[in-house]
Amino acid sequence: MPAPPKRYKVGEIMRHTGLSRQTIHNYTMLGLIHPVERTEAGHRLYDEAVFDRIRKIEMLKIHRTLNEIREMLEEEDKQAGGGQSAAG
């Protein structure tokens, strides 16, 4: 039986990416990243794909606003058949 997929709390994402808690929450509230589930205590949990998504956002921020990035990512998700879950 395969192991369940790893889920990451905000603090773990902060350590892996160097982003602040506020930036991660802003990205979530703007719809740039999406938690895949929540703990019983209400903590957001993200899957492994969040790291690629954050790298992409950080690269795009050089020449685009966060709203432009959100629109781009939404369009990419639509074309990919849904992309990230919006469980949060």
trRosetta pair geometry for C-beta under 8 A, 3 or more apart (Angstrom, degrees):
i j d omega theta_ij theta_ji phi_ij phi_ji
5 47 6.0 2 141 -135 133 106
5 48 7.0 -110 -175 -10 108 105
6 47 7.5 116 83 -147 63 60
6 48 6.2 74 66 -60 101 97
7 36 6.9 -127 -120 60 104 114
7 37 6.8 -53 -127 51 146 107
7 45 3.9 10 173 180 124 120
7 46 6.8 135 -163 60 70 32
7 47 6.4 -46 -108 -89 64 56
8 12 4.3 -127 -159 87 92 128
8 13 5.3 107 138 -55 126 85
8 16 7.5 -43 -151 6 148 141
8 45 6.7 134 58 -159 35 65
8 46 4.9 -38 64 65 93 88
8 47 7.4 141 15 -111 92 8
8 48 7.7 112 -15 -80 119 43
8 50 6.6 -128 56 47 129 138
9 12 5.1 98 55 7 69 101
9 13 7.3 -133 100 -3 38 89
9 39 8.0 -7 -95 -24 107 128
9 43 5.5 -16 -128 161 108 129
9 44 7.3 119 -141 78 58 60
9 45 6.4 -39 -81 -101 57 67
9 46 8.0 151 -91 18 11 84
10 13 5.6 -57 -151 37 35 111
10 14 6.3 42 150 -25 67 102
10 21 5.9 66 150 -133 126 83
10 24 5.2 149 -147 108 97 149
10 25 7.2 17 -130 -58 143 81
10 43 7.4 -127 2 -167 96 95
10 44 6.3 64 -47 63 99 103
11 14 5.4 -48 -150 30 33 117
11 15 6.7 31 153 -17 64 102
11 21 7.6 -6 -84 -94 59 104
12 15 5.7 -52 -150 35 35 110
12 16 6.3 27 154 -13 67 109
13 16 5.8 -60 -144 43 32 107
13 17 5.8 -3 168 7 69 119
13 19 7.0 -28 134 55 92 112
13 24 5.6 116 99 -116 132 144
13 46 6.3 39 -66 45 133 140
13 50 6.4 -56 -113 120 127 135
13 51 7.7 -155 -132 -81 86 76
13 54 7.4 151 -171 -48 111 157
14 17 6.7 -76 -134 51 18 88
14 18 7.5 66 -179 -103 54 5
14 19 6.0 -109 -120 73 59 67
14 20 6.9 22 -128 -145 109 17
14 21 6.0 -22 -80 -68 136 66
14 24 6.6 -90 -68 -24 81 141
16 51 6.4 -66 132 -107 136 117
17 24 8.0 129 59 -78 140 108
17 51 6.9 -162 -73 -128 106 78
17 54 5.5 -44 -120 130 148 152
19 23 4.4 -114 -179 81 106 133
19 24 5.6 122 112 -51 125 87
19 54 6.9 -112 -22 -164 146 134
20 23 4.6 101 56 2 80 100
20 24 7.2 -146 94 -2 45 84
21 24 5.9 -58 -153 37 32 110
21 25 6.3 28 152 -15 67 108
22 25 5.7 -57 -146 41 31 109
22 26 6.1 36 153 -23 66 106
23 26 5.5 -52 -146 35 31 114
23 27 6.4 33 154 -20 64 103
24 27 5.8 -51 -149 34 31 112
24 28 6.5 31 150 -18 62 105
24 33 7.4 -50 -159 57 70 143
25 28 5.5 -54 -149 37 34 113
25 29 6.1 31 155 -18 68 107
26 29 5.8 -56 -142 39 30 107
26 30 6.1 22 160 -12 66 111
26 66 7.8 -55 146 -147 110 162
27 30 6.0 -60 -142 44 26 106
27 32 4.2 -80 -164 65 80 120
27 33 4.7 35 134 14 113 105
27 54 7.2 12 -159 -106 171 86
27 57 6.6 42 -127 178 126 172
27 66 8.0 -128 -104 -148 64 123
28 31 7.8 40 176 -68 30 24
28 32 7.4 -76 -61 51 22 77
28 33 5.6 -51 -82 74 63 87
28 34 7.1 122 -135 -99 75 32
28 35 6.8 24 -133 -26 124 91
28 44 6.7 -20 -126 -155 157 172
28 88 6.6 -56 -170 113 114 138
30 66 5.7 -38 -173 153 165 122
30 67 7.6 -116 -161 -84 120 56
30 70 5.6 -117 153 -79 100 135
31 34 7.2 12 -152 -71 56 94
31 70 5.5 75 79 -147 99 118
31 74 7.3 22 133 -72 125 107
31 86 7.7 -4 -137 -124 94 107
32 53 7.3 149 151 159 79 112
32 57 5.6 67 176 -104 132 140
32 66 6.8 -73 -60 -165 135 95
32 69 6.4 20 -116 114 116 113
32 70 5.6 -89 -78 -92 77 82
32 73 6.3 94 -140 38 62 161
33 46 6.7 -2 162 -122 119 135
33 50 5.4 63 -156 -138 126 95
33 53 5.4 132 -102 115 93 138
33 54 6.7 5 -72 -67 138 82
33 57 7.6 -72 -46 -31 99 149
33 84 7.2 -107 -155 178 48 171
34 46 7.7 136 92 -118 40 90
34 84 4.4 145 41 138 120 122
34 85 5.7 -162 122 84 131 54
34 86 5.1 -85 -139 -105 143 44
34 87 6.7 102 163 34 104 61
34 88 6.0 168 -164 29 70 113
35 38 6.4 61 133 -68 143 73
35 44 3.8 -119 -83 -165 147 97
35 45 5.7 93 -163 57 104 42
35 46 5.4 -88 -116 -73 60 69
35 85 8.0 -58 100 89 40 100
35 87 5.9 -93 96 85 76 86
35 88 3.9 85 45 -55 105 147
36 45 6.2 -64 57 101 80 85
36 46 6.3 109 1 -135 90 32
36 47 4.8 44 -17 -27 147 102
36 84 7.7 -108 -79 -166 85 84
36 85 5.1 85 -122 52 70 130
36 87 5.7 55 -166 43 26 130
37 45 5.0 -15 71 60 78 116
37 87 5.8 -14 -82 120 41 148
38 42 5.6 -13 176 -146 126 33
38 43 6.4 153 -160 70 74 38
38 44 5.9 -40 -104 -99 81 42
38 45 6.4 174 -100 9 25 90
38 87 7.4 -148 -19 139 85 103
38 88 6.7 131 -56 -106 106 92
39 42 6.6 -39 69 28 76 20
39 43 4.3 15 24 46 118 94
39 45 6.4 106 -41 -39 80 115
44 88 5.7 47 -122 -131 109 144
46 49 8.0 -122 169 62 91 69
46 50 3.9 21 162 -39 131 153
47 50 6.3 140 67 -16 49 93
48 51 6.5 -42 180 15 55 109
49 52 5.8 -53 -162 38 55 108
49 53 6.0 56 143 -23 77 109
49 84 6.5 -167 105 -93 135 98
50 53 5.4 -59 -148 41 35 117
50 54 6.1 37 155 -22 70 105
51 54 5.8 -50 -145 35 30 109
51 55 6.5 33 154 -19 62 103
52 55 5.7 -52 -149 35 33 113
52 56 6.4 35 152 -20 65 105
53 56 5.7 -55 -152 35 30 112
53 57 6.4 32 151 -20 65 105
53 73 7.6 68 -151 -138 100 136
53 84 7.0 22 -82 -56 152 141
54 57 5.5 -51 -145 35 34 113
54 58 6.2 34 156 -19 66 105
55 58 5.9 -56 -148 37 29 110
55 59 6.5 26 154 -16 63 107
56 59 5.9 -59 -151 37 30 108
56 60 6.2 24 155 -15 66 111
56 73 7.7 124 113 -94 131 110
57 60 5.9 -62 -145 41 28 108
57 61 6.3 41 154 -36 64 103
57 66 8.0 29 -163 -125 107 79
57 69 5.8 84 -133 173 76 147
57 73 7.7 -9 -83 -60 90 141
58 61 5.7 -42 -149 17 30 119
59 62 6.5 -36 -180 -2 41 112
60 63 7.0 -83 -171 51 49 79
60 64 5.1 -32 163 42 89 123
60 68 7.9 -152 159 101 116 97
60 69 4.8 126 113 -109 137 111
60 72 7.1 -157 -149 63 154 152
61 64 6.6 -88 -109 62 25 73
61 66 7.2 10 -108 -75 94 71
61 69 6.8 -19 -73 -56 65 147
64 68 4.2 -122 -175 88 107 129
64 69 5.3 131 110 -55 125 83
64 72 7.5 3 169 -10 166 139
65 68 4.7 100 54 5 77 101
65 69 7.0 -139 97 -4 42 87
66 69 5.4 -52 -146 37 36 115
66 70 6.3 43 152 -25 66 101
67 70 5.6 -47 -146 31 33 115
67 71 6.6 34 154 -18 63 102
68 71 5.8 -54 -153 35 33 111
68 72 6.4 33 150 -19 65 106
69 72 5.6 -55 -150 37 33 113
69 73 6.2 27 155 -16 68 108
70 73 5.9 -59 -145 40 28 107
70 74 6.2 32 156 -22 64 107
71 74 5.8 -53 -145 34 28 113
71 75 6.5 28 156 -17 62 106
72 75 5.9 -60 -154 36 29 110
72 76 6.4 28 151 -17 66 107
73 76 5.5 -51 -145 37 35 113
73 77 6.2 39 154 -22 66 104
73 83 7.8 176 171 149 81 170
74 77 5.7 -54 -148 35 30 113
74 78 6.5 34 152 -22 63 103
75 78 5.7 -50 -150 32 32 113
75 79 6.5 27 154 -14 64 107
76 79 5.8 -60 -149 40 31 108
76 80 6.1 21 155 -13 67 113
76 83 6.7 73 110 -71 80 144
77 80 5.8 -63 -142 44 29 105
77 82 6.3 -33 170 154 89 17
77 83 3.1 -86 -131 16 87 138
77 84 6.4 -67 -117 25 128 74
78 82 7.7 48 -109 -70 32 30
78 83 7.8 -34 -24 -3 30 111
80 83 4.9 77 73 -65 124 84
82 85 7.9 22 154 -84 107 51
